[in-house]
């Protein structure tokens, strides 16, 4: 049920009017901070502690290399406002609309990849497992876990819905994308539980989580942070990044203290 709080994040994101470029940059910076905090302070950190510094880092940088390769094979839609041709296009109304569409496709590219990484990644598998095990230990433990995981998912829903809302100018599309991303989590748990045996090597699982952390880190620095700089300026974007990191860190802390000791170890 905690996955429904992706929807809560989407609602928080779309209740206000469509943001302007500067606001979008600030929100992209905020989402960047959310993802960086999760990548370094959750996934990579746990991998290093579980399988050692060397192996954890190898998995992490393998993830970064993997996404780098994907980005080279499937490049994002290019949009450079400093290009002379683009400057000439802005003067013409029809060409200006085409330029805006290129901007929107670029933002949508960021949204789609963010949704896939944040919603379907293996980091949701142990969270879902912990929630299930928590309910078997009693109502109080299960309720605490549900609340903690719900808080954990709200910023993820926001990070998907906000740029989607700006890119499409459609509250319904933003709501739908964030909600579908949330439902990817329980689906991912079912798929992973079916594909992998119950005695899956914990070292492999932790390594895969470290790999996901590397993918997320490269994604945010390569795609989301440049967008934040472009729309909001470096100073404001960096401020938004740190606010996002602090927000996600508090979420991770609340989740950690809510887990039973044997689950958080």
matplotlib code that plots the C-alpha trace (Angstrom):
import matplotlib.pyplot as plt

x = [0.0, 2.9, 3.4, 0.2, 2.2, 3.9, 0.4, 0.5, 3.7, 2.1, -0.9, 1.4, 3.3, 0.3, -2.0, -0.3, -0.2, 2.4, 5.8, 7.9, 11.4, 13.1, 10.8, 11.3, 15.1, 14.7, 12.5, 14.9, 17.6, 15.5, 14.9, 18.6, 19.3, 16.7, 18.4, 22.0, 21.2, 19.5, 22.4, 25.3, 23.8, 21.6, 22.5, 26.2, 26.7, 24.9, 26.7, 30.1, 29.2, 27.8, 30.4, 33.4, 34.9, 36.5, 33.6, 31.0, 32.9, 33.4, 29.6, 28.9, 31.2, 30.0, 26.5, 27.8, 29.7, 26.6, 24.4, 27.2, 27.1, 23.4, 23.5, 26.0, 23.9, 20.6, 21.5, 19.0, 17.2, 19.7, 18.7, 21.3, 19.9, 23.3, 23.2, 22.8, 20.2, 18.1, 18.4, 17.1, 14.2, 13.0, 12.1, 9.7, 6.5, 6.2, 9.9, 9.6, 7.0, 9.2, 12.1, 9.7, 8.8, 12.5, 12.8, 9.8, 11.1, 14.4, 12.6, 10.4, 13.5, 14.7, 11.3, 11.1, 14.6, 14.1, 10.8, 12.4, 15.4, 13.5, 10.5, 11.7, 15.2, 16.2, 16.4, 12.6, 12.9, 14.4, 12.1, 9.1, 10.5, 11.1, 7.5, 6.2, 8.4, 7.5, 3.8, 4.5, 6.0, 2.9, 0.5, 2.6, 5.8, 4.0, 2.2, 5.5, 7.1, 4.2, 4.4, 8.2, 8.1, 5.2, 7.3, 10.2, 8.1, 6.5, 9.6, 10.1, 6.6, 7.3, 10.5, 8.7, 5.5, 6.9, 9.0, 6.3, 3.7, 5.9, 6.8, 3.3, 1.2, -1.2, -2.0, -3.4, -0.3, 1.9, -0.4, -0.6, 3.2, 3.9, 1.2, 2.4, 5.9, 4.6, 2.9, 6.2, 7.5, 5.2, 5.3, 9.1, 9.0, 6.8, 9.0, 12.2, 10.8, 9.7, 12.9, 15.4, 15.5, 14.8, 18.4, 19.8, 23.4, 23.1, 26.4, 25.0, 21.9, 24.0, 26.2, 23.2, 21.9, 25.3, 25.1, 21.7, 23.3, 25.9, 23.2, 21.2, 24.3, 25.3, 21.8, 21.4, 24.8, 24.6, 20.9, 19.1, 21.7, 22.5, 18.8, 18.6, 21.6, 20.1, 16.7, 17.5, 21.1, 24.0, 23.6, 19.9, 20.1, 22.9, 20.8, 17.9, 20.1, 21.2, 17.6, 16.6, 19.5, 18.5, 14.9, 15.8, 18.3, 15.6, 13.4, 16.1, 16.7, 13.1, 12.9, 16.0, 14.9, 11.5, 13.0, 13.5, 17.1, 17.4, 16.1, 18.2, 21.5]
y = [0.0, 2.3, 2.5, 4.5, 7.4, 7.8, 9.1, 11.4, 12.9, 13.3, 15.2, 17.5, 18.2, 19.1, 21.0, 24.2, 25.9, 24.8, 26.0, 28.4, 27.7, 28.9, 26.9, 23.8, 24.3, 24.5, 21.4, 19.5, 20.4, 19.2, 15.9, 15.6, 15.9, 13.2, 10.8, 11.6, 11.1, 7.8, 6.7, 7.6, 7.4, 4.3, 2.0, 2.5, 2.8, -0.4, -2.2, -1.1, -2.2, -5.5, -6.8, -4.6, -1.4, -2.8, -4.9, -2.3, 0.4, -2.0, -2.6, 1.1, 2.3, -0.6, 0.9, 4.3, 2.8, 0.9, 4.0, 5.9, 3.3, 3.5, 7.3, 6.9, 4.4, 6.2, 9.9, 12.3, 14.8, 17.7, 21.2, 24.0, 27.5, 29.0, 27.5, 30.2, 28.3, 28.0, 31.7, 32.4, 29.9, 31.8, 34.8, 32.9, 31.7, 28.3, 27.6, 28.8, 26.2, 23.6, 24.7, 24.4, 20.9, 20.0, 21.4, 19.3, 16.1, 16.6, 17.0, 14.0, 11.9, 12.8, 11.9, 8.5, 7.4, 8.7, 6.7, 3.5, 3.8, 4.9, 2.7, -0.6, -0.8, -3.6, -1.1, -1.5, -5.3, -5.3, -2.5, -4.5, -7.6, -5.7, -4.4, -7.9, -9.3, -6.4, -7.3, -10.8, -9.4, -7.6, -4.7, -2.0, -2.9, -3.3, 0.1, 1.9, 0.3, 1.3, 4.9, 5.1, 3.6, 5.9, 8.9, 7.5, 7.2, 10.6, 12.5, 9.9, 10.5, 14.3, 13.8, 12.1, 14.1, 17.6, 17.6, 15.5, 18.2, 20.9, 18.9, 17.9, 20.7, 17.9, 17.2, 13.8, 12.7, 13.7, 11.9, 8.8, 8.5, 8.9, 6.5, 3.9, 4.3, 3.5, 0.4, -0.8, -1.4, -4.2, -5.6, -5.6, -7.4, -10.1, -10.5, -10.6, -13.0, -15.3, -15.1, -15.4, -18.3, -17.7, -18.5, -15.8, -15.0, -11.8, -10.6, -10.6, -8.8, -6.1, -5.8, -5.3, -2.6, -0.9, -1.1, 0.6, 3.3, 3.9, 4.2, 6.7, 8.8, 9.0, 9.8, 12.7, 14.2, 13.7, 14.5, 16.2, 18.5, 20.2, 20.8, 22.4, 24.7, 25.6, 26.7, 28.0, 29.0, 27.3, 29.0, 28.4, 24.9, 23.9, 25.2, 23.1, 20.0, 20.3, 20.8, 17.6, 15.7, 16.8, 15.9, 12.4, 11.9, 12.6, 10.1, 7.4, 8.1, 7.7, 4.5, 3.2, 3.8, 2.3, -1.0, -3.7, -4.1, -7.5, -6.0, -2.8, -4.6]
z = [0.0, 0.5, -3.2, -3.4, -1.9, -5.3, -6.2, -3.2, -4.4, -7.8, -6.3, -4.4, -7.6, -9.8, -7.4, -8.4, -11.8, -14.4, -13.3, -15.4, -16.6, -13.4, -11.2, -13.3, -12.8, -9.1, -9.0, -11.2, -8.8, -5.9, -7.7, -8.4, -4.7, -3.9, -6.3, -5.3, -1.7, -2.4, -4.6, -2.3, 1.2, 0.7, -2.2, -2.5, 1.2, 1.9, -0.8, 0.5, 4.1, 3.0, 0.4, 1.2, -0.1, -3.3, -4.5, -3.6, -5.6, -8.5, -8.7, -8.3, -11.1, -13.3, -13.0, -14.0, -16.9, -18.0, -18.1, -19.8, -22.6, -22.8, -23.1, -26.0, -27.8, -27.3, -27.1, -25.6, -27.9, -28.4, -27.4, -27.1, -26.7, -27.6, -31.1, -33.8, -35.6, -32.5, -31.9, -35.3, -34.8, -31.7, -33.8, -35.9, -34.2, -35.8, -35.4, -31.8, -31.1, -32.6, -30.3, -27.3, -28.4, -28.5, -24.9, -23.8, -25.4, -23.6, -20.3, -21.0, -21.7, -18.2, -16.7, -18.4, -17.4, -13.8, -13.5, -14.8, -12.5, -9.4, -9.8, -11.2, -9.7, -7.4, -4.5, -4.1, -3.7, -0.1, 0.9, -0.1, 1.5, 4.8, 4.8, 4.3, 7.1, 9.3, 9.1, 10.2, 13.5, 14.5, 13.6, 15.3, 13.4, 10.1, 10.6, 11.4, 8.3, 6.1, 7.3, 6.9, 3.4, 2.5, 3.5, 1.5, -1.7, -1.6, -2.8, -5.5, -6.8, -6.8, -8.7, -11.5, -11.6, -11.5, -14.7, -16.4, -15.6, -17.1, -20.2, -21.1, -19.6, -18.5, -14.9, -15.9, -17.8, -14.8, -12.4, -14.6, -15.0, -11.3, -10.4, -12.9, -11.6, -8.1, -9.2, -10.8, -7.2, -6.1, -9.6, -9.5, -6.1, -7.6, -10.7, -8.8, -6.3, -9.1, -11.2, -8.4, -6.0, -2.3, -1.5, -3.8, -2.8, -0.6, -2.0, -5.5, -4.4, -2.6, -5.7, -7.9, -5.6, -5.8, -9.6, -9.5, -7.3, -10.0, -12.7, -10.6, -9.8, -13.5, -14.5, -12.1, -12.9, -16.7, -17.3, -14.5, -13.0, -16.4, -16.9, -13.4, -14.3, -17.6, -16.3, -12.8, -12.9, -11.0, -7.6, -7.2, -8.7, -6.3, -3.4, -4.6, -4.9, -1.2, -0.1, -2.0, -0.5, 3.0, 2.4, 1.2, 3.9, 6.5, 4.7, 4.7, 8.4, 9.3, 7.3, 9.0, 12.6, 11.8, 10.7, 13.3, 14.2, 12.5, 9.2, 9.3, 10.1]

ax = plt.figure().add_subplot(projection="3d")
ax.plot(x, y, z, "-o")
ax.set_aspect("equal")
plt.show()
